[in-house]
Amino acid sequence: MEEGGLAALFPYTELMLGLAQVFEVIAALTLLVGLCWSVALTIRSYRTTHDGKLAYKTMRQSFGGAILLGLEILVAGDLIRTVAVYPTIENVGVLAIIVLIRTVLSFSLEIEIDGVPPWRRALVSGATVMKQAATNAKGPGDA
């Protein structure tokens, strides 16, 4: 191999852009898998309890959790892209706006899912919300 080795094959900027894109793909897959998982939980909940309200709540909780998790992953990708690749004042400002918008979305989703503002209860992540939805889907007879 020539002088520079892997550094010549994968320049830093391209590597970080690729890594940011990987995070975006993971976020999209998280949303897709989360949707499928939410539908499966909803069907299971309805078959177990025959309670449409519980099934609806299960769908909202589990898919809301998947959206929260996807947003968290997208923020990580944006951080990598902005801080590691294009660390200009303008880009950091755009990142701040993106993070602010996603944070407001996350808070809104959490309030929709739980009916309580996040600061009125313990902090949870999207994965925690999804786990709670899976627990709720089991119904009262399952343990």
BELGIKA-V310156 format. One record per residue. RES is the residue in one letter. PHI is phi in whole degrees, -180 to 180 (NA if undefined). D_LAST is the distance of its C-alpha to the last C-alpha in Angstrom with 2 decimals. Layout:
# BELGIKA-V310156
res:RES phi:PHI d_last:D_LAST
res:RES phi:PHI d_last:D_LAST
This chain:
# BELGIKA-V310156
res:M phi:NA d_last:58.91
res:E phi:-71 d_last:61.06
res:E phi:-63 d_last:61.20
res:G phi:108 d_last:58.06
res:G phi:52 d_last:55.67
res:L phi:-64 d_last:52.22
res:A phi:-62 d_last:53.28
res:A phi:-74 d_last:55.85
res:L phi:-75 d_last:53.38
res:F phi:-126 d_last:50.71
res:P phi:-58 d_last:52.36
res:Y phi:-52 d_last:50.21
res:T phi:-61 d_last:50.16
res:E phi:-65 d_last:49.16
res:L phi:-63 d_last:46.46
res:M phi:-69 d_last:44.94
res:L phi:-63 d_last:45.24
res:G phi:-63 d_last:43.49
res:L phi:-65 d_last:40.70
res:A phi:-62 d_last:40.34
res:Q phi:-67 d_last:40.19
res:V phi:-61 d_last:37.46
res:F phi:-61 d_last:35.38
res:E phi:-65 d_last:36.16
res:V phi:-67 d_last:35.11
res:I phi:-62 d_last:31.82
res:A phi:-63 d_last:31.25
res:A phi:-64 d_last:32.10
res:L phi:-65 d_last:29.79
res:T phi:-61 d_last:26.98
res:L phi:-66 d_last:27.65
res:L phi:-65 d_last:27.89
res:V phi:-65 d_last:24.76
res:G phi:-61 d_last:22.94
res:L phi:-64 d_last:24.25
res:C phi:-62 d_last:23.17
res:W phi:-64 d_last:19.65
res:S phi:-64 d_last:19.54
res:V phi:-64 d_last:20.84
res:A phi:-62 d_last:18.30
res:L phi:-63 d_last:15.39
res:T phi:-64 d_last:17.35
res:I phi:-62 d_last:17.92
res:R phi:-61 d_last:14.31
res:S phi:-61 d_last:13.51
res:Y phi:-68 d_last:16.53
res:R phi:-66 d_last:15.99
res:T phi:-75 d_last:12.54
res:T phi:-108 d_last:13.73
res:H phi:54 d_last:17.52
res:D phi:-113 d_last:17.87
res:G phi:-63 d_last:20.50
res:K phi:-65 d_last:20.35
res:L phi:-66 d_last:16.70
res:A phi:-63 d_last:17.57
res:Y phi:-63 d_last:20.70
res:K phi:-63 d_last:19.07
res:T phi:-61 d_last:16.66
res:M phi:-62 d_last:19.87
res:R phi:-62 d_last:21.81
res:Q phi:-66 d_last:19.39
res:S phi:-70 d_last:18.74
res:F phi:-73 d_last:22.40
res:G phi:-60 d_last:23.69
res:G phi:-64 d_last:21.95
res:A phi:-65 d_last:23.59
res:I phi:-65 d_last:26.88
res:L phi:-59 d_last:26.62
res:L phi:-63 d_last:26.01
res:G phi:-61 d_last:28.88
res:L phi:-63 d_last:31.14
res:E phi:-62 d_last:30.52
res:I phi:-69 d_last:31.54
res:L phi:-62 d_last:34.55
res:V phi:-62 d_last:35.73
res:A phi:-61 d_last:35.72
res:G phi:-63 d_last:37.87
res:D phi:-64 d_last:40.19
res:L phi:-61 d_last:40.59
res:I phi:-61 d_last:41.61
res:R phi:-62 d_last:44.03
res:T phi:-77 d_last:45.63
res:V phi:-76 d_last:45.84
res:A phi:-88 d_last:46.54
res:V phi:-107 d_last:48.58
res:Y phi:-125 d_last:50.30
res:P phi:-82 d_last:50.39
res:T phi:-97 d_last:52.88
res:I phi:-59 d_last:52.85
res:E phi:-62 d_last:52.47
res:N phi:-68 d_last:49.45
res:V phi:-66 d_last:47.80
res:G phi:-63 d_last:48.46
res:V phi:-63 d_last:46.91
res:L phi:-60 d_last:43.86
res:A phi:-60 d_last:43.61
res:I phi:-66 d_last:43.70
res:I phi:-61 d_last:41.06
res:V phi:-64 d_last:38.73
res:L phi:-62 d_last:39.47
res:I phi:-62 d_last:38.68
res:R phi:-67 d_last:35.42
res:T phi:-67 d_last:34.47
res:V phi:-61 d_last:35.24
res:L phi:-61 d_last:33.18
res:S phi:-62 d_last:30.21
res:F phi:-61 d_last:30.56
res:S phi:-62 d_last:30.94
res:L phi:-64 d_last:27.83
res:E phi:-64 d_last:25.76
res:I phi:-66 d_last:27.24
res:E phi:-62 d_last:26.52
res:I phi:-72 d_last:22.86
res:D phi:-100 d_last:22.14
res:G phi:76 d_last:25.10
res:V phi:-136 d_last:26.19
res:P phi:-60 d_last:28.83
res:P phi:-58 d_last:27.66
res:W phi:-77 d_last:29.97
res:R phi:-94 d_last:28.34
res:R phi:-147 d_last:25.07
res:A phi:-65 d_last:24.18
res:L phi:-68 d_last:25.27
res:V phi:-134 d_last:22.80
res:S phi:-107 d_last:23.57
res:G phi:-59 d_last:22.90
res:A phi:-65 d_last:20.40
res:T phi:-65 d_last:18.41
res:V phi:-63 d_last:18.52
res:M phi:-64 d_last:17.38
res:K phi:-64 d_last:14.33
res:Q phi:-64 d_last:13.47
res:A phi:-64 d_last:14.14
res:A phi:-65 d_last:11.78
res:T phi:-65 d_last:8.89
res:N phi:-66 d_last:10.43
res:A phi:-68 d_last:10.90
res:K phi:-66 d_last:7.43
res:G phi:85 d_last:8.33
res:P phi:-70 d_last:7.62
res:G phi:-81 d_last:6.61
res:D phi:-86 d_last:3.76
res:A phi:-130 d_last:0.00
